[in-house]
């Protein structure tokens, strides 16, 4: 099945180029960037629709009397997020 599709597109290069051009025009028209190409009407995907795949951040407020901020960072604040990152 796949071989037949590949063979069809290899033998019909005009159709292949038209399909490629259609995909490129669609990609440009839906890109969420501020491109000013007046040829293609734009219908961009909102940036909010693109998922945020960055690291989750937690704020941990701790107090430990008589200790430096570096000690608190190393012994209290840093270990929980490190453990949460490797949780299954």
C-alpha positions as CSV (number, residue, x, y, z in Angstrom):
1,X,0.0,0.0,0.0
2,X,2.7,2.5,1.0
3,X,4.8,1.4,-2.0
4,X,1.9,2.2,-4.3
5,X,1.5,5.6,-2.8
6,X,5.2,6.4,-3.1
7,X,5.3,5.1,-6.6
8,X,2.3,7.3,-7.6
9,X,3.9,10.4,-6.3
10,X,7.2,9.7,-7.9
11,X,5.6,9.1,-11.2
12,X,3.3,12.2,-11.0
13,X,5.6,15.0,-10.0
14,X,3.2,17.7,-11.0
15,X,0.7,16.5,-8.5
16,X,3.4,16.1,-5.9
17,X,4.6,19.7,-6.4
18,X,1.0,21.0,-6.2
19,X,0.4,19.1,-3.0
20,X,3.6,20.4,-1.5
21,X,2.7,24.0,-2.5
22,X,-0.7,23.5,-0.9
23,X,0.9,22.3,2.4
24,X,3.3,25.2,2.4
25,X,0.6,27.8,1.8
26,X,-1.5,26.3,4.5
27,X,1.4,26.3,6.9
28,X,2.2,30.0,6.2
29,X,-1.5,30.9,6.6
30,X,-1.8,29.3,10.0
31,X,1.6,30.2,11.4
32,X,1.4,32.2,14.7
33,X,4.1,34.6,13.6
34,X,3.8,38.2,12.5
35,X,4.6,37.7,8.8
36,X,3.4,40.4,6.5
37,X,2.9,38.6,3.2
38,X,-0.2,40.1,1.7
39,X,-0.6,37.3,-0.9
40,X,-2.0,34.6,1.5
41,X,-5.0,35.4,3.8
42,X,-3.9,34.7,7.4
43,X,-5.8,32.8,10.0
44,X,-3.2,32.2,12.6
45,X,-3.5,29.7,15.5
46,X,-3.6,31.6,18.8
47,X,-0.4,31.3,20.8
48,X,-2.5,30.1,23.8
49,X,-3.4,27.0,21.8
50,X,0.2,25.9,21.7
51,X,0.9,23.9,24.9
52,X,3.6,25.0,27.3
53,X,6.1,22.2,27.5
54,X,8.5,24.0,29.8
55,X,9.4,22.8,33.2
56,X,6.9,23.3,36.0
57,X,8.2,25.5,38.7
58,X,7.2,25.4,42.4
59,X,7.8,28.2,44.9
60,X,9.0,26.8,48.3
61,X,9.2,29.4,51.1
62,X,11.3,28.2,54.0
63,X,12.8,29.6,57.2
64,X,15.6,28.2,59.2
65,X,16.9,30.4,61.9
66,X,20.7,30.8,62.1
67,X,21.4,29.3,58.6
68,X,22.6,31.1,55.5
69,X,20.4,31.2,52.4
70,X,22.8,28.8,50.7
71,X,22.3,26.2,53.4
72,X,18.5,26.6,53.0
73,X,18.7,26.3,49.3
74,X,20.9,23.2,49.4
75,X,19.3,21.3,52.2
76,X,15.6,22.3,52.2
77,X,14.4,24.1,49.1
78,X,16.3,22.1,46.4
79,X,15.6,18.5,47.3
80,X,11.8,18.4,47.0
81,X,11.7,19.6,43.3
82,X,14.5,17.3,42.4
83,X,12.6,14.4,43.9
84,X,9.4,15.4,42.1
85,X,11.2,15.5,38.8
86,X,12.2,11.8,39.0
87,X,8.8,10.6,40.3
88,X,7.0,8.0,38.2
